[in-house]
Amino acid sequence: MRIGLVLNILDEEYQIYLYSGIVKTAKELGIEIVCFQQENTTFSSEALIAYFPRKEYFDLDGIILLTTVMIDNYEISTKEDLEKIWGDIPVVSLGQKVKGVPSLMAESDASMKELVEHLILKHNYRKFLYISGIKNHPDAISRGNIFMETMAEYKKKIPDLTYHVQRGSFSEIAAIEAMTDFLEVKHNESPDCVVCANDNMAIGVYKYFRMNLGNPAIHECAVTGFDDIPQAKYEMPALTTIQQPLKELGEKAVYIMRDLIENKAVPETVVIPSKVIYRKSCGCNLDQKDEIPPEKFISQIQKKYVQSESLLRMVSHIGQNMNYAESITDLNSVINQNMGQLNLQNFCILRFSNNSGMVNERKSASILVDPLYVRRSGMEYYEFYREVKVPLGQFYKRYMKIDENSHTSLVFKYLTAGNEIIGCVFYDAKANVLPYLGSIAIYIAQGLNRIKATEERKKRSEYLEKEVTKRTRELIEANNKRMEVEAEVLKISELERQRFSNDLHDDICQRLAGISMLCRSYSNQDTPVQKNQMVELAELIGDTLQTTRQYAHNSYPVELESLGMNHSLSNLCNSFRSQTGIECLYEWKVEKSVELNNLQKLNIFRIIQEALHNVMKHSKASSVTVSVQSAARKLQVLVCDNGCGIVNYKNGASSGLGLNSMEYRANQIGASFIIKQNKPTGTCVQVTVDL
């Protein structure tokens, strides 16, 4: 049988004493306990419900709930409220009444009234300070109401009876702050008696007086507490308090849970009375039977002091060493070095691999853990470290099976970074060590968070290094390609100049030489020049002029600026048709709103010109289509023929000067350049410009 015990946090005597009693009784009955420390949270009600451990994670047969852990977080008053968290699993409420489930409570109203009357009538105290608990805590409200009602009742009989109330939160620090506020801010006179809503705050009042020894304005006075935790009788002076029946409550809760799981009849409400324990702190002399021998008292105080100092130094040492841990191996080394001194036989560190933990996920299958440190029955189990993303429930079952003969009850605690749950720890420890493991868990969480950040920085650095290497390689390749293209462009430019020179020499110069020879011939003849001779000469000069203009046009299309791109391309296509005899269809479907700059116009014109030149020279085509159109903020240029097609051409790996020239010009204006097969036959040159 496995039972979950849900409480706040094992860092103070009240809950440690209750936990130890429940574990002891469960061990006698052969019941396994998994203790979940809920702690105070800032989550919404919905998130808080998910925050509680699901019964499926650990195959829980039932839940014993210290109901006060819900205070200020989530209101629990009925069985239906509990079913939102755990479904129909059996639950026993410890501390508060929950309708529909077995509830165990301590009756303390009568004892609180008895204590206050004792202080007024037996010791004649008249000036009281009451330090209450958490504002909305039911126990704090009940104890505070009884105190004030009793005070109001006796004030009618004793006019000089006065009292003040300071807010606390059931902790030593809260009591020190309350005393400071009362004596150093609001009042200048010490009270006759300080009544505290629990023993921890009463011990805090003692510490306040000891911190202010020598201050004539602050006088130590009578102090009382509530709960009767083990430390109460060893204080100096021993603390007068109200003894809560914690041992009886814990034992009874385990028995009722066992019977509830076995479907036996159980009472819905169990009330166990508390009683006043009178000791020296209120001004009473101890009864002989309650007197602790001086040598035992001193020995116990020394033992507690030595243990406390030793554990504090150890926790500080662990925290310092973990601060330097840069890897999981380093963190494990720090834990291992201190296992013996802490006497921890069972200890696990698990990291949630999906970074969501139990707050955002409620199905056991989605809670995946990476085992980082696994210690069972005093031995470390390294084989777990090779596993990642193991379901939490599966890990727990395997962990417990390592030593099935060992009756172990474990404490479960989340590891948090801010509001993010990053993992959890399992452990068992002696009662005096439990409070310090909370601090160690915080150090572990901080270490894991720092290691995670370091790992992410390392991964990021490696990624950036790879990206830089990749980018450098791409830049080198791009630079090499650019140099190759520039070399091709220079070669093309040189060839263009050579071709232009050859055209001038072989065509224009020859024509001019012919005209010159004809003029010289006419000048040397004896007879006057005839009309038909002048007509012939004029025709030769006209042809030469037309050819010269064509060369000039091919060199730089002046009409691009004067007539516009549409007219210039139309003239180019008409000229191509007349010179080659190849049918040339021209389409211009560009919106009037589209405007191209001079660089775009010139390069597009040259690409089309070069494409038509290749059609004439290589394609063996009978027709070609030149299309320019705009759509979706893009300008698309197509030159498609029905010729024999281009063989073994791959974009970016062209070999011809003309093709390289077209691609280079496309890159100059940031356009894409594609050469593809035209269907059914031929080649298509496509240029796309973003507008």
Secondary structure, 3 states (H helix, E strand, C coil): CEEEEEECCCCCHHHHHHHHHHHHHHHHCCCEEEEEECCCCCCCHHHHHHHCCCHHHHCCCEEEEEHHHHCCCCCCCEHHHHHHHHCCCCEEEECCCCECCCEEEEECHHHHHHHHHHHHHHCCCCEEEEECCCCCCHHHHHHHHHHHHHHHHHHCCCCCCEEEEECCCCCHHHHHHHHHHHHHHHCCCCCCEEEECCHHHHHHHHHHHHHCCCCCCCCCCEEECCECCHHHHHCCCCCEEEECCHHHHHHHHHHHHHHHHCCCCCCCEEEEECEEECCHHHCCCCCHHHCCCHHHHHHHHHHHHHHHHHHHHHHHHHHHHHHCCCCHHHHHHHHHHHHHHHCCCCEEEEEECCCCHHHHCCCHHHCEEEEEEEEECCEECHHHHHCCCEEHHHHHHHHHHCCCCCCCCEEEEEEEECCEEEEEEEECCCCCCHHHHHHHHHHHHHHHHHHHHHHHHHHHHHHHHHHHHHHHHHHHHHHHHHHHHHHHHHHHHHHHHHHHHHHHHHHHHHHHHHHHHHHHHHHHCCCCCCHHHHHHHHHHHHHHHHHHHHHHHHHCCCHHHHCCHHHHHHHHHHHHHHHHCCEEEEEEECCCCCCCCHHHHHHHHHHHHHHHHHHHHHHCCCEEEEEEEEECCEEEEEEEECCCCCCCCCCCCCCCHHHHHHHHHHHHCCCEEEEEECCCCCEEEEEEEEC
